Amino acid sequence: MGLGTAELRRRGEVFRELHRNPGAPGAFVMANAWDAGTARLLADAGFPALATSSAAVAQSLGLADGRGLVTREEALANAATVVDATGLPVSGDLEDGYGRTPGEVAETIRLAARAGLVGASVEDSTADPAAPIRPVAEAAERVRAAAEAAAALDFPFTLTARAENFLHGRPDLDDTVERLRAYAAAGADVLFAPGLPDAEAIRRVCEAVDRPVNVLPASARQPLTLPELAACGVRRVSLGSTLARAALGAVLDGVREITEGGTFGFAARAPRDANALFAQKR
């Protein structure tokens, strides 16, 4: 349906304030939805902000998560559905910005704003197995273009820059910190290095940068609690595709029970009245 400027400004300001004052225990959880139904469930559960997930969107379309399989138009159409489902601020997982050039990345930010997003993440990976991570200067220029486009909007738009080393077989913490600092200097509001392996690495990143840090706790070797992450200096926790994969896991468990055992016990674990979860939502 599209959001007016006043509503975009309200959501944008709420999202910005969460990063300044996340509340006890010092960090907030931004849950990732992949359709209107999950957005409403997560809002009802009390999460203060939502995000999309490129992997969850791809899989909901019957595709593997991979650059180029989901178009920018498809990703933003999904984001608009999540935005319209609740009154919460939503940040978009925009992969590499869906652009070959900084100018195209900037245009993606402008289109994201039109879809109702009040934040977005842009990553430095390339989808090229031979060279999976962009040179830092090139990646920073793309972040700068995104930040300038965001700053030109008439509402607060929170830009997250992602350093993807640890997701692509390059567990170089020094380089990751250098990249995050460069992205902060280019104008990123929030910094994110998915795949950090433990509390020591997370703490070092948080201490090394002057921006709020987002983490993906499911990727750590030893999962940390929200208070433990906050104690490391984390301001925001996102869930990525974790909830979507949990939902797929529940479907697969039920399928295996039927096909391998001929039983239907999984039905007892399903909500008895799923309609009640969505009553009076419009």
Secondary structure, DSSP 8 states (H G I E B T S, - for coil): ----HHHHHHHHHHHHHHHH---TTS-EEEEE-SSHHHHHHHHHTT-SEEE--HHHHHHHTT--S-TTTS-HHHHHHHHHHHHHHSSS-EEEE-TT-S-SSHHHHHHHHHHHHHTT-SEEEEE-B-S-TTS-B--HHHHHHHHHHHHHHHHTSSS--EEEEE--GGGTT---HHHHHHHHHHHHHTT-SEEE-TT--SHHHHHHHHHH-SS-EEE-GGGSSS---HHHHHHTT--EEE-TTHHHHHHHHHHHHHHHIIIII---GGGGGS-S-GGGGGTT--
